[in-house]
């Protein structure tokens, strides 16, 4: 605890006398200052209201709007700690008119910031039983969330998520997608929840949650239902989508948005390849894989693939996981080089969902699938403000406009599109 120490000594007093020391608790000083400032602000707010209506009088000339003492004392929890306030009252005799403080609304017991942070702490992993000991010292009160409050919050989040999944998308555009299926436990149900997630990149380079739905399984039918819903609500397909190679997402994407380029996630591919190799070979294999997707050009990447295939020829299953889907693993070379680090993996989804997994570990899973989806939605919604734009956002509109990139570099438009297609095929070969 931080204290302010003021020492009062008198130079004329004998040196053997103990100096008088006054200790002022800094937190308490801030709390008292906040209490005094709040009281002053409330009085000023009432006076401004009275001044505004000073000309309002009845038939006898008496003012209709006058001060009328104070309400009963109440404690309000603020960021500076609990403060005791006594809000000034106003007697407003006008019909259907009533003074209401904007600073301290009736029945407020917590400041808006404190009220906002409590559900966020719950979402981030603080259990309901931990609120009192965790916040008691910080706020100087037993502020917390009761079980009934959590239930009301969850119901509100479910309604909010339902409205969000039915929103109109005709005014939205996403140039890139990341898609993944995230599994986590549901406490009161036997099956794990498979959460189908799509995060997109808007033309200004910012990231935004596109879809969040219960897929039951990561099968094509579940993804078809989701993608058809997006299209019916006015959304166009992205220029490129990145996802795990095992997803039913790809079959659904080809049916609903067939023009979208497919990019397999290199993190998932690397894990699958290493799983097919002996442990003693995994470090060398990982280095060789990094040389593939880290190559400056598609031609260099293909050379690195050939080297990998020769080095691990005794393990055809591991080699096949790369050579068998090389076109979708190297698709990012046809997009701006500045975007490659974003397009090669589904990390924007994986990293964000670490918070969801923390929350479900603390609670051993949400009580229902709807509650789990609502919790995931609120966590992703809260994380949205911290998502940074992708590199070189000014290039995103060019991608949407159909600009041609070879090995990450923009190409000048020619009068013969066939020439461009031929050159791309030569490089890919």
C-alpha positions, 0 to 999 in steps of 0.5 A: 500500500502506498502512503504519503508520509509527512514529518513535522519537526521543530528545529528548536526542540531537543533532538532526543524527542521523537518527531511527530509523523502523520501518515496519509493513505494515498488510496484513501486520499484519492477516494475522499477527493473523488467523493468531494468532487462528486458532491460538487458536481451533483450540486452544480448539475442541480443548480444548472437545472434550476437555472434553466427553469427559473422562469417556470412559475405557477399562477401565483408567481411561485417557481415550479422547479425548486431545490428540495434537500437531499436524498438518503445517503448511499454508497457507490463503488467507483474506480477510486473505491466506495464513496458515500454520496447524498444526491441533491433533490429537485421538486419539479411540479410541472406535469410529467417532468422529473429531474434525473441526474445524468451523473448519478442516476437513481439506484446506481450502485456502481460506476459504469466502468466498474459495472462494465469490468465485472462481466469482462472479468467473468468472461476472462476467467474469474469465477463468481466465487472469486469476485469478493476476495479478488476485488475486495481489496481493490475496490474496498467493497464486496462488489461482485456478480451473483449467480442470478446476475450471471444468468441474466448476463448470459441470457442477454448475451444469447439474445445479442448473439442471435440478433447478430447472426441475423444481421443484414450483410449487404453493406459489408465486404471482406476481402480475406477470410480465416475459417476454423472449427474450435472445440470446447466442452459443454458442462451439461451435455455429452458432446463437445461444442464445435464452434464454426468461426470466420474472421474477415479482413475489410477493405480498410485492412481491419479485422472483423468477426464475420460468423460464429455458429454451432456446427455440431461437427466440422462437416460440409453440411454444417459449413454449408448452412453457415455460408448459405446464411451469409450469402442470403443476407447479402455477403459476397465471397472473399478473394482468399480464404485460409483454413485447416485442410481437414475442414468440411469448409472447403466443400461448402466454400466451393459450392457457395463461393466457388471463385474464392481462392483456397489457402491451407494453414501452414501451422496445421500442415506442419503439425500433421507432417511432424505427426507422421515422422519419428520424433528425432526427425521432427526438428529437421523437418520443421526447418525444411518446412519453414524454408518452403513457405518462407521462400521469396518466390513460388519457384524457390518454394517448389525447389524447397518442396523437392528438397524436403521430398528427397530428404524424407523420402522414406516417409511417403505419408509425411511427404504426401501431406505437402506434395498432395496439396501444393497448389493450395499451400502456395496460393498466397504467392498470388497475393501481396507479399506484405500480406503473406504472414497473415494469409499463411495461417489461421492464427488470428482465430487460434490466438483469440480463442485462447481466452475462450478456452481459459474461460471454459477451463475455469467453469468446466465448460458452459452449461449449454451450447447456446450459453457457450456460443454467447460467451465466445461471441462476447469474448470475440466482440471484446477482443475486436478492439485490440485486433490490429490491421493487417500489414499494408492495408492500402493494398487490400482494395487492389486485391478486391479490384482484381489486381494481379500479383506474381510472387507477391509483386503487383503486375502492370495490366496488359491488353492481353489477359492470356499473357498474364495467365500464361506467365502465372502458370510458368512460374507455378510450374 
